[in-house]
Amino acid sequence: MHIRPEQETDISALRALISAAFATARHASGTEAQIVDALRTTGQLHLSLVAQAEGAVVGHVAFSPVWIEGHAPGWFGLGPVAVLPTHQGRGIGSALIRQGVSMLRNQGAAGCVVLGDPAYYRRFGFVQGALWYPGAPEGCFMQQPFRTTAPDGRVTYAPAFGSA
């Protein structure tokens, strides 16, 4: 498996991959592929990585800026992360997340947030903290500060998350 930045030639494969990955997901909205498209179109797709195996794109992770209490202090949201159902359980999603978080750190980002299963995301260093997201299920909104401590406050994602 090889992880690399998204290329323009990947876009149609990514739409299919993301749709397939979320087709049976318990908390899926069915709009995940459209969210990634909207992030890309509006210039809010800060980091988009693909996992390639045997010449095919089999996984994807997206990172986009988030705002804390209306300010953009260099924090990013992880997600969506998607792996083809036939390739799930092989560590592809984990590798994409680790690579993406590492790249954000190296770029000087302040931190990253994620809305998801705490049992899964804790292994990557995400913890509960003073940041919060309206409507998030208890314990499912987590953060990972890269510098000092995380700020306090309400997090807002890019408009693409609400418009898809």
N, C-alpha and C positions, 0 to 999 in steps of 0.2 A: 504494500500500500504506500502511496505517495500523497503527501498533503502539499497543496499549492494554492496560490491566490486564484480566485475565480477569473475566468476569461470570458469574453463576450460570446465565444462559441459554446460555452457551457449553459447559457441561459435557458434554452428549451429543455435540456436534460435536467436542469435544476428544478424547473417547474414540475416536471413529472415526478422526480425523486421526492420533493417536498410533499406533493399531494399524496403520493403512495405511502410515505412514512407516517403521515398524520391521518390517513383514511380510517383507521380503527383506534386511534389514540383516544383515551378516555376523556381528556380535557381539551380536545382539539376544537377549533372554531370552524375548520374547513376553509379558512382564508389565509392560511400560513404562506402559501406560494404567492398569493396576491400581496401580502405584507412585504415580502422580500422584493417583489417587483416594484412596489411603491417606494420602498426605501431606496432602491437603486435609482429610480426615476427622479426622486427629489434630492439626490445627492447625500442621503442620510445613511447609506450603507458604508460605514467606515471601514469595516474589515469583513471580507467574505472569502472563506476558505472552502476548498473542495478536497475530498479524499477520492483518489483514483486508484482502482485496482483492476488489473488485467485490461487496461485500456478504457475502462468505463468509469464514469462518475458514480460513486456509491454512497457519498456522504457530503454533508454541507453544514456549515455553521456561519451565523451572521452576528455581527456586533454593530450596534448603532448608538449614537449619542443619547444620553438622557439628561433631563434637567432636574435640579433639586431646588425646590421652592422658587422655580422660575429662572434659576441661573444655570449656566452650563459650566460647571467646574472641572471638566475633563473626565467625567464619569461616562461609562458605556453600559449598555444593556446587552446581555448575551441572549441570543435567540432570534429566530428559532434555530434549533439544531435538529438535523434530520439524517437518517440513514435508511437506505433501502431495506424493506422488511427482510429480504433474502440475505442481507448482510448484518443484521442486528445481532447483538450479543458477541461480537468479535472485537470489541474495543475501539471501533472506528469513531464513534461519537466521543468517547473519552479522549482519544488522540486529537481530534479536532478542537475540543474545548481546551485541552492543555496547551496546544500550539497557539490558539487564538489569545488566551489569557497571557501567555508568555510574550507574544508580540505586542499586546497592549502595554504591558509593563515596560518593555524595551522602548516603546514609543513615548514613554513618559506620562501615560495616563494616570489619573488619580485613583481610579478604581473601577469596579464592575459590579453590576447587580444582575440578579436572575430571579425569575418567577418560575418555580418548579418544585419537584420532589426533593425535600431536604435530604432524604437518605441517599439520593444520587449525587446532588451537588455539593454536599459537605466534603466529599472525597477530593474535590478540587480547591478546597480552601474557603468556600462560601459559608458564611455564618449569619445568624440573625443579628440585627443591630438597630440603630436609631433611625435608619431610613425606612420608609414605608410606602406602600403602594395601595391606593384605595381599592377595596374589594378583593384583595388577595386573601386566599384562605390562610388561616392561622398557621404560622411557621413556614409558609411557602415562599415568602419574599426574603431573599438573602443578599448579602453584600460581601465584597472582598476589597478592602482598601489596599492600595499598592504603596502608598506613602505613609502618612501618619494615620490618624483615626479618621473614620468616615464622618462627614457632616451629619447634621440632624435634619430631618425633614421629609416632605412628601416628594416622591419621584414621579416624573411625567415622562412617558416614552414619546418617540417621534410620532407625529400625526398619522403616519402610515398604519400604525397599530389600531387606530380607531376608525380609519376610513375604508379599510379593505372589507 
